[in-house]
Amino acid sequence: MIKRTLFFANPAYLSTKNEQMVVSFPEEDKKETKIPIEDLGYVVLENQQITITNGLLMKLVQNKTAVISCDQQHLPCSFFQPLVGHTEQTERMRHQLNASLPLKKQLWQQTVTAKIENQAQHLLLQGKNALKLKRWAKDVKSGDTDNHEAYAAAYYFQNLFTIPAFSRNQKGIAPNNLLNYGYAILRAVTARALCSSGLLPSVGIFHRNKYNAFCLADDVMEPYRPFVDALVYDIVETGCQIEELNQNLKAALLRIPAMDVMIDGKQSPLMNAMSRTTNSLYECYAGSSRKLLYPNF
């Protein structure tokens, strides 16, 4: 089932009644709205004048709805996650924490290979040369000791956008702002799926920054990034204004959880595919599988 994404850019009062989210607006001409909580997958709170009740927060978290709040620059900055995301959470976390170094290196090898292959397919879709990426994808070693991921990313972004002086940098020129926003949404999708699979988003395969609470999310989302890149590329190609993230651009990027992707030979919404990926990761931790399931671009 595809869950709905709600985006609140205006002042609102959010509460709950009869297992529904009740949305009230300060403006007298706007009618009160009710949405079933079970239909909600993501709720993005952007306006600083939004009030949300604790009762609603509790029900959203119990429904595994990702509640994302934004900072003063209107970028996602926090994500509410449940303390208990799966009935077997303790056992699953134990398998995750006991994962051997060789297993982690193999998982990272699969992740980097899938990411580079998807980057190559995206370049080919846009009629660009991807021979180097194809070769690097085949040469990734256990643990990516040769750092093919970094080389591939640099080449990929140098050749993707035909924008003078463009380079991938969080504080760089547009469309870096669109990529930042899209990746933040993707990160929340990944963290939500990891929690639902009973895993710790903070304990990564490769990423291990002590200041990063979402190391595993940053690992698992890597092969999904080209899907965000493709959406941003399409927006850029329309010729619309991209220097400032307006409401229309955000609305387009908030389609990311419902994007169609191909995984295991079947078409699936990205949010559902991510759940299959995180479940396959648990199976690798538990020793019942050695293969991570990632989408093919």
C-alpha positions as CSV (number, residue, x, y, z in Angstrom):
1,M,0.0,0.0,0.0
2,I,1.3,3.5,-0.9
3,K,1.2,5.8,2.1
4,R,0.4,9.4,1.7
5,T,2.8,12.3,2.2
6,L,1.5,15.5,3.8
7,F,3.4,18.8,3.6
8,F,2.5,21.8,5.8
9,A,3.9,25.1,4.7
10,N,1.3,27.3,6.4
11,P,0.4,27.8,10.1
12,A,-1.9,25.0,11.3
13,Y,-3.1,23.2,14.4
14,L,-2.8,19.4,14.2
15,S,-4.6,17.1,16.6
16,T,-6.3,13.8,16.5
17,K,-9.8,12.3,16.9
18,N,-11.2,8.9,16.1
19,E,-7.9,7.6,14.7
20,Q,-7.7,10.6,12.3
21,M,-5.5,13.6,12.0
22,V,-7.5,16.7,12.4
23,V,-6.1,19.8,10.6
24,S,-7.4,23.2,11.6
25,F,-6.2,26.5,10.1
26,P,-6.1,30.0,11.6
27,E,-7.7,31.5,8.5
28,E,-11.5,31.5,8.9
29,D,-12.1,30.7,5.3
30,K,-10.3,27.3,5.5
31,K,-12.3,24.3,6.6
32,E,-11.1,21.8,9.1
33,T,-9.7,18.6,7.4
34,K,-9.6,15.0,8.6
35,I,-7.2,12.3,7.3
36,P,-7.1,8.7,8.5
37,I,-3.8,8.2,10.3
38,E,-3.3,4.7,8.9
39,D,-3.0,6.2,5.4
40,L,0.0,8.4,6.4
41,G,3.6,7.5,5.7
42,Y,5.2,10.9,5.9
43,V,4.3,14.2,7.5
44,V,6.6,17.2,6.7
45,L,6.3,20.2,9.1
46,E,7.9,23.3,7.5
47,N,6.1,26.3,9.0
48,Q,7.4,27.5,12.4
49,Q,3.8,28.3,13.5
50,I,2.5,24.7,13.4
51,T,1.2,23.3,16.6
52,I,0.9,19.5,17.0
53,T,-0.5,17.7,20.0
54,N,1.3,14.9,21.8
55,G,-1.7,12.6,21.2
56,L,-1.3,13.0,17.5
57,L,2.5,12.5,17.7
58,M,2.0,9.3,19.6
59,K,-0.5,7.9,17.1
60,L,1.7,8.8,14.1
61,V,4.8,7.2,15.6
62,Q,2.8,4.0,16.5
63,N,1.6,4.0,12.9
64,K,5.3,4.2,11.8
65,T,4.6,7.5,10.1
66,A,7.8,9.5,9.6
67,V,7.3,13.0,11.1
68,I,9.9,15.4,9.6
69,S,10.4,18.9,10.9
70,C,12.2,21.6,8.9
71,D,14.6,24.4,10.0
72,Q,14.5,28.1,9.3
73,Q,16.0,27.5,5.9
74,H,13.0,25.2,5.2
75,L,15.2,22.1,4.9
76,P,14.4,18.9,6.8
77,C,16.4,18.8,10.0
78,S,14.9,16.2,12.3
79,F,13.0,12.9,12.1
80,F,10.8,11.4,14.8
81,Q,11.3,7.6,15.1
82,P,9.7,5.0,17.4
83,L,11.6,3.4,20.3
84,V,10.1,0.1,19.3
85,G,9.8,-0.4,15.5
86,H,9.6,-4.2,15.4
87,T,8.3,-7.0,17.7
88,E,11.7,-8.8,17.4
89,Q,13.7,-5.6,17.7
90,T,16.1,-6.8,20.5
91,E,17.1,-9.9,18.7
92,R,17.5,-8.1,15.3
93,M,19.6,-5.4,16.9
94,R,21.8,-8.1,18.5
95,H,22.4,-9.7,15.1
96,Q,23.2,-6.2,13.7
97,L,25.7,-5.4,16.5
98,N,27.4,-8.8,16.2
99,A,27.9,-8.5,12.4
100,S,31.5,-9.4,11.5
101,L,33.9,-7.1,9.8
102,P,34.1,-9.4,6.7
103,L,30.3,-9.4,6.4
104,K,30.2,-5.6,6.6
105,K,32.9,-5.3,3.9
106,Q,30.9,-7.6,1.6
107,L,27.7,-5.6,2.2
108,W,29.5,-2.3,1.5
109,Q,30.9,-3.9,-1.7
110,Q,27.4,-4.8,-2.8
111,T,26.1,-1.3,-1.9
112,V,28.8,0.6,-3.8
113,T,28.4,-1.7,-6.8
114,A,24.7,-1.1,-6.9
115,K,25.1,2.6,-6.6
116,I,27.6,2.9,-9.4
117,E,25.6,0.7,-11.7
118,N,22.5,2.9,-11.1
119,Q,24.6,6.0,-11.7
120,A,25.8,4.5,-15.0
121,Q,22.2,3.7,-16.0
122,H,21.1,7.2,-15.3
123,L,23.8,8.7,-17.4
124,L,22.9,6.3,-20.2
125,L,19.3,7.3,-19.9
126,Q,20.3,10.9,-20.4
127,G,22.4,10.0,-23.5
128,K,25.8,10.5,-21.7
129,N,28.9,8.3,-21.6
130,A,29.0,5.8,-18.8
131,L,31.8,3.4,-19.8
132,K,34.0,4.4,-16.8
133,L,31.2,3.9,-14.4
134,K,30.4,0.5,-15.9
135,R,34.0,-0.6,-15.5
136,W,34.4,0.8,-11.9
137,A,31.2,-1.0,-10.9
138,K,32.8,-4.3,-11.9
139,D,36.0,-3.5,-10.1
140,V,34.6,-2.8,-6.6
141,K,36.4,-4.9,-4.0
142,S,35.3,-6.0,-0.6
143,G,35.0,-2.9,1.5
144,D,35.6,-0.7,-1.6
145,T,39.3,-0.4,-0.6
146,D,40.1,1.4,-3.8
147,N,37.4,4.1,-3.1
148,H,35.6,3.6,-6.3
149,E,32.5,5.2,-4.8
150,A,34.2,8.6,-4.6
151,Y,35.8,8.4,-8.0
152,A,32.4,7.4,-9.5
153,A,30.5,10.1,-7.8
154,A,32.9,12.8,-9.0
155,Y,32.8,11.6,-12.6
156,Y,29.0,11.2,-12.4
157,F,28.2,14.7,-11.3
158,Q,30.8,16.2,-13.6
159,N,28.9,14.7,-16.6
160,L,25.3,14.7,-15.4
161,F,24.4,18.4,-15.5
162,T,25.4,20.8,-18.3
163,I,25.6,23.7,-15.9
164,P,28.9,25.7,-15.9
165,A,31.0,25.4,-12.8
166,F,28.6,22.9,-11.2
167,S,30.0,20.4,-8.7
168,R,28.2,18.4,-6.0
169,N,28.5,20.5,-2.8
170,Q,25.9,20.9,-0.1
171,K,26.5,24.7,-0.2
172,G,27.1,24.9,-3.9
173,I,25.0,26.4,-6.7
174,A,21.7,25.1,-7.8
175,P,20.5,22.4,-8.3
176,N,22.5,21.4,-5.1
177,N,19.6,22.8,-3.1
178,L,17.2,20.4,-4.8
179,L,19.6,17.5,-4.3
180,N,20.0,18.4,-0.6
181,Y,16.2,18.5,-0.1
182,G,15.6,15.3,-2.1
183,Y,18.4,13.4,-0.2
184,A,16.9,14.5,3.1
185,I,13.5,13.1,2.2
186,L,15.2,9.9,1.0
187,R,17.1,9.7,4.3
188,A,13.9,9.8,6.2
189,V,12.4,7.1,4.0
190,T,15.4,4.9,4.7
191,A,15.4,5.6,8.5
192,R,11.7,4.8,8.7
193,A,12.3,1.4,6.9
194,L,15.2,0.5,9.1
195,C,13.2,1.1,12.2
196,S,10.3,-0.9,10.8
197,S,12.8,-3.8,10.2
198,G,14.0,-3.6,13.8
199,L,17.4,-2.2,13.0
200,L,19.4,0.7,14.5
201,P,19.8,3.5,12.0
202,S,22.8,4.8,13.9
203,V,25.1,1.7,13.6
204,G,26.4,1.7,10.0
205,I,28.0,-0.7,7.6
206,F,30.6,1.8,6.4
207,H,29.7,5.2,7.8
208,R,30.8,5.5,11.4
209,N,30.9,9.2,12.3
210,K,30.2,9.5,16.1
211,Y,28.2,12.7,15.4
212,N,25.9,11.0,12.9
213,A,22.8,9.3,14.3
214,F,21.8,7.9,10.9
215,C,25.0,6.1,9.7
216,L,23.2,3.0,8.5
217,A,20.5,5.1,6.7
218,D,23.3,6.9,4.9
219,D,24.8,3.5,3.9
220,V,21.6,1.9,2.7
221,M,20.3,5.0,0.8
222,E,23.3,5.2,-1.5
223,P,22.0,3.1,-4.4
224,Y,18.7,5.0,-4.2
225,R,20.3,8.4,-4.8
226,P,20.2,8.2,-8.6
227,F,16.4,8.1,-8.4
228,V,16.5,11.4,-6.7
229,D,19.1,12.7,-9.2
230,A,16.8,11.7,-12.0
231,L,13.9,13.6,-10.5
232,V,16.1,16.7,-10.0
233,Y,17.5,16.3,-13.6
234,D,14.0,16.4,-15.0
235,I,13.1,19.5,-13.0
236,V,16.3,21.3,-14.2
237,E,15.5,20.3,-17.8
238,T,12.1,22.0,-17.7
239,G,13.9,25.3,-17.5
240,C,12.0,26.5,-14.4
241,Q,13.5,28.7,-11.7
242,I,15.6,26.5,-9.4
243,E,17.7,29.1,-7.4
244,E,15.2,29.1,-4.6
245,L,13.2,26.1,-3.3
246,N,9.6,27.2,-3.8
247,Q,6.5,25.3,-2.8
248,N,6.1,23.7,-6.3
249,L,9.7,22.4,-6.3
250,K,9.2,20.9,-2.8
251,A,5.9,19.3,-3.9
252,A,7.7,17.7,-6.8
253,L,10.5,16.4,-4.5
254,L,8.0,15.1,-2.0
255,R,6.9,12.5,-4.7
256,I,10.1,10.6,-3.9
257,P,8.6,8.0,-1.5
258,A,6.0,7.1,-4.2
259,M,8.4,7.0,-7.2
260,D,8.2,3.7,-9.1
261,V,11.5,1.7,-9.0
262,M,12.4,-1.8,-10.3
263,I,13.5,-4.2,-7.6
264,D,13.9,-8.0,-7.9
265,G,12.3,-7.8,-11.4
266,K,9.1,-6.1,-10.2
267,Q,7.9,-2.5,-10.2
268,S,7.3,-1.0,-6.7
269,P,6.9,2.3,-5.0
270,L,10.3,3.5,-3.6
271,M,9.0,3.4,0.0
272,N,8.0,-0.3,-0.4
273,A,11.3,-1.1,-2.2
274,M,13.2,0.4,0.7
275,S,11.4,-1.9,3.2
276,R,12.5,-4.9,1.1
277,T,16.0,-3.6,1.1
278,T,16.2,-3.2,4.9
279,N,14.6,-6.6,5.4
280,S,17.2,-8.2,3.2
281,L,19.8,-6.4,5.2
282,Y,18.5,-8.0,8.4
283,E,18.6,-11.4,6.7
284,C,22.2,-10.8,5.9
285,Y,22.9,-9.9,9.6
286,A,21.0,-13.0,10.7
287,G,23.0,-15.3,8.4
288,S,20.0,-16.5,6.3
289,S,21.1,-14.6,3.2
290,R,24.3,-13.1,1.7
291,K,22.7,-10.8,-0.8
292,L,21.4,-7.3,-0.3
293,L,18.3,-6.5,-2.4
294,Y,18.7,-3.1,-4.2
295,P,16.6,-1.6,-7.0
296,N,17.9,-1.4,-10.6
297,F,17.7,2.0,-12.3
